Amino acid sequence: MADPYILGVSAGAALGACLGIALEHLSGYYLTSYLPFLPLFAFLGALFSLFLVYQSSKISLTEGSIGLLLAGVAITFLFSALITILLAFSKSELHSMVFWLMGGLSTASWYKISIITIPVLVGCTLLFTSSLDLNALALGEEEALHLGINTGKLRIRIFIIGSLIIASVVSFTGIIGFVGLIIPHITRLLVGPDHRTMLPASAFLGAVFLILCDTLARFILAPSEIPIGAITAAIGAPLFIYLLKRGYQ
C-alpha cells in the first residue's frame, strides 16, 4: 500500500509544480527551457510532503505502518484541496497546471534523464542492500525482531529512500498513478517474495508497463494523446481489485 499516491508524495509534488507554474505566470519569467525550474518546485513540494507525513505518522521503533499510511492519506487530501483552490483562482496558467497534473512522458529528454539518474540509482542500490532485512520483515514483526532487525528504523529508512526516488521521478513526469500500487504485487506472484529478485524485477516490469501504457495513450485516439495517468488507472484499478480479492480468498 506504500504507493506515492497514498503516502502523499505525489500530492506534494503536484502542489509544488502548480505553485511553480503560478509563480512563472505571475512573474513573467519562464525558466523551464533553461533550468529545471518547475521540477525543482515539484521536488521541494514532494520533500515537504515527506516531512509532514514523517512527522505526523509518529512512528516508533516497534509500531507498524498504519500510522504512516493514515498520515499519507490525510496529507494527500490536504494538498489536493489546496491544488483545487489554486486551480479555481488560476486563469491563463490553468492549462499548464492541468497538463502537468495529468502526467506523461511527452516532455522526456536525455537532459532530464541525466538529472534523475544518480538519485534513482543510489536509492535503488540502498533499497537492494536492505533486501534480506525486508525478507525477514515479510515473515512477521516478531520473527524480524528475533533476528535482530530494528523494524521501526527499517521502515523509516525504506520510506525515506523510496520517497526520495519517487520525488525525483515525479518532479519531471507529473503524477502517474497505480504503477507502484500494482506492479510489486504482480511481480511477487511471478518471481516470488524474495526481495533480492523482486526489487529489480519490479523496476523492470514497472518500466515495461509504463512504456506500454504510454504507447496506448499515443495511438488509441491518434493524433490526439490520452493522458497516460488515465490509461494506468483504467488498467491498474481493476487489477488491484482482482489482486485484493485474490488475497482474501
C-alpha angles and dihedrals in degrees: 000000000000093000120151088244093056096040092054096241093117092048090051092050090048093051091048092049093049091050089049092051091048091051091049092055094043094049097037092227112125104190101162093100092055106029133021088255100146095041088051091057090046092050092049089049090052091049091049090051090048090053093049093048092048093049093044098047095065093209114192128193092263107029124103129242099267092100090051093052094045091050090050092051091049093049090047092055091046094051092042089056091050090049090051091052090048091050091049091057095041123104122166092011094054094094092051092050095048091046091053093046090055091061126213149160097241093104095049118134138167089251092059091044090053090054096054098036097084099048091043095049093045092047094047090049091052091049092050092052088058093054096108092048090051090050089055092047090052088062090062141281097273095046092051092049091050088054089057098255118144096223095187094055090042092056092048092049093049091045093052096043094046093046092051090052091049092047091052093052100038090051089069104030102040122225116332111169139203097026094100092039101057109020096070091051092049090046091052089055091050104042104017134249099294104119091207086070101025098056098057091037090053091051091051096045091044091055092048092048092050093049091049091049091048090051091051091048090055099045108033094077100013131204083030117065124223115219107263090225089064091054095048091047093047090052099032101050096059090042092051092049090050092049090047092051091045091053092057096048 
